Amino acid sequence: MYKLNAITRVIPRTFLGNSRLAMRVAKVSQPLTYKGIRFYSDAHEDESFEAFTERYIKFFEGVDDRFELSRGLNNCFAYDLVPAPSVIEASLKAARRVNDFPIAVRIFEGLRQKVENDVQYSQYLEELKPIKEELGILTKEELGLQEK
């Protein structure tokens, strides 16, 4: 009986009331233990740069609307790496496919933020020059909208 009294003191009286079922549950239940350890990163394996590139090229090739394109760009640029030029090219083609010029300009703006210096940015622009000319996309600087 002492064991039951110790358990019932922990459970609020409003829960117990006059119910015998609650008393039985209180008698046979196991003591509560803390199992609050979570390993958030255990479910994800390390992804190589090549796998990342292939995954986002495939994603941008299947984009059908502006929301998917924006979501994909947010996810792509959220990683701690600069996307490969092939990923940028696929995203620019997707922006053209959904007919969204402002997103295409923002892709270059995001690329400028991701690279470490202006030399790397100019190298990306050189490599992406053919696709820029093919799709008629201008950067923010070429539009004369750079911040002063």
N, C-alpha and C positions, 0 to 999 in steps of 0.2 A: 504494500500500500504506500510505503514511503516513496518508492520509485514513481508511482502514479501521481502523487502529490507534487513531486518535483517537476514532472512534465506539465501537469495542468497549471502550475503557477506561471509557466512561460507562455502558455496559450491564453489569449484574452478571454475573459468570462463571456463576453458577448458572442464569441464564436462557439463556445461550449454550450451555453444555455442549459436546457434540461435534456438534451439529446444524449442517449446512450451510445449512439453510433459515433458521435464525436469523441466520447470517452474511449471507445474501442480503438479508434484511429489513433488517438493519442498514446494508447498503451503499446501498440504494435509498430508504430512508425520508427524508423531508424533515426539516429541523431543526425542533424544537419551538418554537412561538411562543406567547406568552401572549395569549389572547383572552378574558380574564376580565371584560370590561366588560359590566355588565348594567344595563339601564334598566328598573327595575321599574315605574315609573309610565308608561312609554310605551304600554303595552297598554290603559291606561284613559284614557278621555277625561273631560273635566270634565263633571259632571252638574249640570244646573240644579236648583234647589229644587223646581220643578214636576214635573220628571221623577222626582226622588227620591220625591216625594209620591205620584205615580201608581204608581210601581213598588211601593211598600210597601202602598198600598191594595189593589192587585191581589194582592199576595202574601198579605195577611191575609184577603182574601176566599176564598182557596183553601186555607186551613189546615184540616187534618183531625185533627191530634193534638197533644198537649201538647209533644212534642219539636220539631215544626216551629214551633209558636208561640214557644217559648223561644228557638230558634235565630234566628227572625226578629226578635224583640225585641232580642236581643243584638246582632245586626247593625245594626238600626235605631238603637239608642242608642249604638253605637260611633262614629258619625259626629260630626263637630264642628259639629253644629247641633241645634236643638230641633225634633222632628217637628211637623208641622202638626196642628191639632186633628182634621182628617179622618183622619189616620193613626192617631192615638190612638183615635178612635172605631171605626175598623175593627179595631184590635187588641183593644179591649174586647169588640166583638161576637164576635170569634174566640175570646176567652177564655170567653165565655158559651156559645158553640157547643160547645167541647170540655169544658164544665162544670168550669172551673178557677177558682174564686173567688180563691185566693191569688195567682195570676198577675195577675188583674185589679187587686188591691190593689197588687201590686208595680209595675204599669204607672204608677200615680200616684206611687209612691215614686221610680221612675226619672225621671219627669217633673220631680219636685221637685228632683232632683239636677242635671238638665240646664239648668233655667232660671237666669237670673242672680240674681233676687231674689224675694222673697215676693209682690211686686205682680204680676209676670208669672205666678207660680204661681196666684194667686187669679183672674187673668184667664182662664187655662186652665180652672180649675174652674168659673167662671161659664159659659164657652162649652160645657163638657162636662156641665153640670148636667142637661139633659134626658136624655141617654143614661145618666147615672149613675142617675137615678131610674127610667128605663125598665127597666134591667137589675138594679137593686137593689144597686149596687156602692157600697161605702163606702171612704173613704180611711183610711190608717193613723191619722190624727189623729181621725177620726170614730169609729173603733173603740176609741180610748183607748190605743193602743199606741205613742204617740210616745215617743222617748227623752228622758230628763231629764238 
